[in-house]
Amino acid sequence: MPQLNPDPWFLTLMLSWVVFLTIIPTKVLAYVQPNEPVLASTDSHKFGSWNWPW
């Protein structure tokens, strides 16, 4: 049964896992966000009432 022969696909499987486990995590962990997060102020906003003209 040729489906059980690992020779054609085993090297491709191993190389893809090497890429997934070595190259991709280093690229993801090296990502820097363009804007540093800033804490929101704790001041409450005071909204005035909206006086309709009618």
N, CA and C atoms as an extended XYZ file, in Angstrom:
162
Properties=species:S:1:pos:R:3:atomname:S:1:resname:S:1:resid:I:1 pbc="F F F"
N         0.839       -1.180        0.000 N   MET     1
C         0.000        0.000        0.000 CA  MET     1
C         0.886        1.247        0.000 C   MET     1
N         0.850        2.031       -1.036 N   PRO     2
C         1.741        3.192       -1.112 CA  PRO     2
C         1.381        4.307       -0.133 C   PRO     2
N         0.173        4.327        0.423 N   GLN     3
C        -0.201        5.375        1.361 CA  GLN     3
C         0.600        5.283        2.665 C   GLN     3
N         1.070        4.116        3.020 N   LEU     4
C         1.771        3.919        4.270 CA  LEU     4
C         3.276        4.110        4.134 C   LEU     4
N         3.755        4.380        2.952 N   ASN     5
C         5.180        4.592        2.735 CA  ASN     5
C         5.512        6.034        3.126 C   ASN     5
N         6.303        6.255        4.199 N   PRO     6
C         6.569        7.621        4.658 CA  PRO     6
C         7.647        8.357        3.866 C   PRO     6
N         8.318        7.695        2.950 N   ASP     7
C         9.426        8.331        2.240 CA  ASP     7
C         9.043        9.590        1.470 C   ASP     7
N         7.958        9.643        0.748 N   PRO     8
C         7.703       10.856       -0.045 CA  PRO     8
C         7.335       12.081        0.796 C   PRO     8
N         6.736       11.929        1.956 N   TRP     9
C         6.214       13.076        2.680 CA  TRP     9
C         6.858       13.302        4.035 C   TRP     9
N         7.640       12.342        4.547 N   PHE    10
C         8.188       12.486        5.892 CA  PHE    10
C         9.186       13.637        5.982 C   PHE    10
N        10.027       13.816        5.000 N   LEU    11
C        10.990       14.920        5.007 CA  LEU    11
C        10.270       16.266        4.940 C   LEU    11
N         9.234       16.352        4.148 N   THR    12
C         8.446       17.580        4.072 CA  THR    12
C         7.768       17.872        5.405 C   THR    12
N         7.259       16.859        6.045 N   LEU    13
C         6.636       17.027        7.354 CA  LEU    13
C         7.642       17.516        8.385 C   LEU    13
N         8.809       16.918        8.417 N   MET    14
C         9.831       17.319        9.390 CA  MET    14
C        10.334       18.739        9.128 C   MET    14
N        10.552       19.097        7.890 N   LEU    15
C        11.029       20.448        7.565 CA  LEU    15
C         9.976       21.501        7.892 C   LEU    15
N         8.720       21.182        7.659 N   SER    16
C         7.681       22.158        7.984 CA  SER    16
C         7.576       22.351        9.499 C   SER    16
N         7.742       21.287       10.276 N   TRP    17
C         7.707       21.431       11.729 CA  TRP    17
C         8.924       22.185       12.241 C   TRP    17
N        10.061       22.005       11.605 N   VAL    18
C        11.249       22.775       11.993 CA  VAL    18
C        10.994       24.261       11.769 C   VAL    18
N        10.365       24.596       10.662 N   VAL    19
C        10.032       25.997       10.390 CA  VAL    19
C         9.031       26.509       11.416 C   VAL    19
N         7.996       25.724       11.692 N   PHE    20
C         6.977       26.154       12.650 CA  PHE    20
C         7.528       26.324       14.055 C   PHE    20
N         8.501       25.528       14.439 N   LEU    21
C         8.994       25.564       15.815 CA  LEU    21
C        10.196       26.473       16.018 C   LEU    21
N        10.852       26.899       14.956 N   THR    22
C        12.043       27.734       15.124 CA  THR    22
C        11.880       29.130       14.538 C   THR    22
N        11.497       29.220       13.302 N   ILE    23
C        11.485       30.523       12.616 CA  ILE    23
C        10.260       31.342       12.987 C   ILE    23
N         9.098       30.744       12.944 N   ILE    24
C         7.863       31.507       13.163 CA  ILE    24
C         7.754       32.046       14.588 C   ILE    24
N         8.047       31.276       15.659 N   PRO    25
C         7.947       31.864       17.004 CA  PRO    25
C         8.905       33.032       17.214 C   PRO    25
N        10.092       32.986       16.651 N   THR    26
C        11.011       34.113       16.826 CA  THR    26
C        10.487       35.359       16.131 C   THR    26
N         9.849       35.200       14.997 N   LYS    27
C         9.280       36.360       14.312 CA  LYS    27
C         8.087       36.921       15.077 C   LYS    27
N         7.265       36.056       15.641 N   VAL    28
C         6.101       36.516       16.384 CA  VAL    28
C         6.530       37.207       17.678 C   VAL    28
N         7.505       36.653       18.371 N   LEU    29
C         7.946       37.242       19.626 CA  LEU    29
C         8.725       38.535       19.416 C   LEU    29
N         9.278       38.739       18.232 N   ALA    30
C        10.025       39.955       17.958 CA  ALA    30
C         9.121       41.097       17.502 C   ALA    30
N         7.834       40.846       17.369 N   TYR    31
C         6.904       41.873       16.923 CA  TYR    31
C         6.804       42.980       17.970 C   TYR    31
N         6.896       44.198       17.517 N   VAL    32
C         6.796       45.355       18.399 CA  VAL    32
C         5.551       46.132       18.009 C   VAL    32
N         4.747       46.469       18.984 N   GLN    33
C         3.545       47.220       18.677 CA  GLN    33
C         3.910       48.654       18.313 C   GLN    33
N         3.236       49.239       17.340 N   PRO    34
C         3.583       50.598       16.914 CA  PRO    34
C         3.302       51.650       17.976 C   PRO    34
N         2.297       51.445       18.797 N   ASN    35
C         1.963       52.399       19.850 CA  ASN    35
C         1.934       51.665       21.180 C   ASN    35
N         2.656       52.205       22.134 N   GLU    36
C         2.637       51.595       23.456 CA  GLU    36
C         1.275       51.851       24.107 C   GLU    36
N         0.737       50.865       24.810 N   PRO    37
C        -0.557       51.073       25.456 CA  PRO    37
C        -0.462       52.119       26.568 C   PRO    37
N        -1.484       52.942       26.669 N   VAL    38
C        -1.528       54.002       27.668 CA  VAL    38
C        -2.724       53.744       28.575 C   VAL    38
N        -2.522       53.911       29.865 N   LEU    39
C        -3.631       53.728       30.786 CA  LEU    39
C        -4.666       54.834       30.599 C   LEU    39
N        -5.909       54.448       30.624 N   ALA    40
C        -6.981       55.425       30.479 CA  ALA    40
C        -7.113       56.220       31.773 C   ALA    40
N        -7.495       57.458       31.646 N   SER    41
C        -7.659       58.280       32.846 CA  SER    41
C        -8.887       57.814       33.626 C   SER    41
N        -8.838       58.006       34.925 N   THR    42
C        -9.953       57.575       35.773 CA  THR    42
C       -10.963       58.689       35.990 C   THR    42
N       -10.730       59.854       35.397 N   ASP    43
C       -11.688       60.957       35.532 CA  ASP    43
C       -12.984       60.607       34.808 C   ASP    43
N       -14.099       60.880       35.472 N   SER    44
C       -15.376       60.620       34.816 CA  SER    44
C       -15.715       61.802       33.912 C   SER    44
N       -16.271       61.484       32.798 N   HIS    45
C       -16.662       62.525       31.850 CA  HIS    45
C       -18.026       63.084       32.252 C   HIS    45
N       -18.138       64.379       32.203 N   LYS    46
C       -19.408       65.008       32.534 CA  LYS    46
C       -20.024       65.531       31.246 C   LYS    46
N       -21.098       64.914       30.893 N   PHE    47
C       -21.783       65.296       29.677 CA  PHE    47
C       -22.947       66.212       30.044 C   PHE    47
N       -23.039       67.308       29.322 N   GLY    48
C       -24.146       68.222       29.554 CA  GLY    48
C       -25.401       67.732       28.868 C   GLY    48
N       -26.540       68.218       29.321 N   SER    49
C       -27.782       67.838       28.671 CA  SER    49
C       -27.876       68.519       27.319 C   SER    49
N       -28.585       67.917       26.439 N   TRP    50
C       -28.714       68.434       25.100 CA  TRP    50
C       -30.076       69.104       25.007 C   TRP    50
N       -30.051       70.393       24.860 N   ASN    51
C       -31.303       71.136       24.785 CA  ASN    51
C       -31.779       71.186       23.332 C   ASN    51
N       -32.898       70.528       23.103 N   TRP    52
C       -33.451       70.524       21.762 CA  TRP    52
C       -34.189       71.859       21.522 C   TRP    52
N       -34.144       72.360       20.301 N   PRO    53
C       -34.736       73.671       20.044 CA  PRO    53
C       -36.265       73.674       20.001 C   PRO    53
N       -36.942       72.579       20.114 N   TRP    54
C       -38.403       72.637       20.049 CA  TRP    54
C       -39.045       72.518       21.371 C   TRP    54
